[in-house]
Amino acid sequence: MNESRRRADATENRARILRAAREVIANADEVRLNEIAKRAGVGQGTLYRHFPTREALLAEVYRTDVDDLVAAAPALLAGHAPLPALARWLDRVAEYASIKRGVFAALEVAVWQDLSAHSLGPIGEALTLLLDAGKADGVIRPDVDARDVILLVGYLTRLEPAEWDARAHRLLDVILNGLRPHP
């Protein structure tokens, strides 16, 4: 096997491990590395070569979600008017919060504080991009900022798994409606 094929296999294994870990975090009460390896179709050794500790894997799942959420803002604005773009981005926030809750529950306090610091700046910038576009379009109140919305959506990490489907998106709709200008 040539070097570039070996690197491609390693890249694909890493991506499969991250997808499987995200799936386990979203759907299981306990994050078990052997379950993640099994779902990813890799051996334990392959998992540990990419992520030497449980914390390293969980942190990477979290960072990947943050990066995806941040990248979604300009992409959504490119294809949608500001308010629908913000609504779609908030739907992604709900998915992100579900994973964030699972990651933070499985990590030590020092690690989650580092991850939290990693996400607040970039997510605030992505949200500001969406809010500014909505303000320019006249569909977002001029008196709100990213910090207001971040504080409001923070509740998502407090929802119990049993109430997630019934509440998360409905509550995001309440927030979105509150961001609209009132006559």
N, C-alpha and C positions, 0 to 999 in steps of 0.2 A: 504494500500500500504506500502510495507516495505521500509526501509531507502535506501537500495542500488538501488531499482527501482526508488525511488524519485530522487536520485542523477543522475541516468541515464537519466531520463526525463529532468532534469534541464540541463544536459550537452548537450543533443540533442536540446533543445530549444535554448540554447546559440549558438550552431553551426548554427542552422537554421536562427537565427537573424543575425549572421555575414554574412552568404551567401546572405540573402535578402538585407542587407545593402550594400554589395559590388555590387550587381545587380542594386540597386537603384542609387548608386553613379556613376556607369558606364553608366547608361542609362537615367538619369533624369537631368533636369536643376536645380532642387531644391531637397534637401534631406529632406524628411518629415518622421518623426518618425511613424506617423500613417500608412503611406504606407509601411514602413519596417515591422511593426508588422503584418499588413494584409498579406503581401507576405510570412512572416515566419509562418503564421498560429498561432500566439499567440496574447494574449491581451496586451493592453498597460501596465498593471500592471506587466506582465511577462517581457516585454521589460525593464521597468524601474528597476525591481529587479536586472537584469543582468547588465544594463548600466544606472546608475542614471542620466546621462546627455547626451545630443546629442554629446558633445565633447568626452566623454568617449567611446561612441560607435564608432565614427569615428576614434579615435585614435587606438582602438583595431583592426578595419579593416585594418588600415595602418600597425600596428605592425605585424599582422598575415601575410600580404602580404610580408613584409620584411623577416620574418622568413622563409616563403615558398621559397622565391627567394634565400636566402642564402643556404637553405637545398638542393635546386635543383642542385647546382654546383657539389658537389661530386657524387650525384646520376647520373647526366648526364655523368660525366667522367667515371663512372663505366660501362655505357652501350654504350658509343660512343667514337670515336677517338676525340682528343682535338678540332679540328676545327669544326666538326659538333656539338660537345657538346657546344662550345661557341656560335655557331649560334642558337641553340635551347634555350640557356640561354638568349641570346639577345632578342629572341621572347618573352620570359617571362618578360624581362625588359620592353618591349612595353606595355604589359598588366599592369604591376606594375605602369608604368608612367601614364597610363590613370586613374587608381584609385587614385594615388598620386595627380594628378591634381584636381580631384573632391574633395578629402579630404581636401587639402590645401585651395581650394576655399571656403569651408564651415566652416573652423576653424579660430579661432582668431590667430593673429601673434605669440603670446607667445607659444601656443600649437604646431603650426606647426614648430617652431624653435626647440622645444624639440623633436618632431618626426624626424625631419631631422637629428639631432644629433644621434638619435637612429639607423638610417639606414646607415649612411655613413661608419662607421667602419666595420660592418659585411658584407655589400655589397662589400666594397673594398677588404676584405679578400676572399670572394667567387670569385670575379673576378680575383684576384691575383692567386688563385688556378687554374682557367681555363687558364689564360694567361701563367703561368709557365709550365703547361702541354703542351700547344701549342708550347712554345719556346723549350722545351725539345724534342718535336717531329719535330721541324724544320718548323712548319706551321704558326708560329706567329713571327713577327719581334722582334728582341732582344731589340730594343730601346724604346718600349712602356711599360707603366705600368698602373695600375688600375686607377690612377688619370686621365691619358690621356683619357681613355675610358669613365670614369664617366663624365668628362667635355663634351665629344662629345655627349653622350646620354642624357645629360641634356636638350637638345632641345625638347625632347619628351613632356615635360610638357608645352611647349609653343605652341604646335600644337592646332589648333582649332578643335572642335569636327567634323565639317563638312569635314575636310581634313584628319582626322585620318586614315581612311581605305586606302586612296590613298597614303599616305606618310610614315606612321610610319615604316612599315616593309621594304619598299624600301630604306629608309634612313639608317636603321640598316644594310642592305646589303652593302651599300656604306661604312659604318664604318668597317664592317667585311672584305671587300676587302682591305681596307686601312691597316688593321692589318697584312695582309699576307706579307711575305718577297718579295722583288722585286729583280730580278736578276741584 
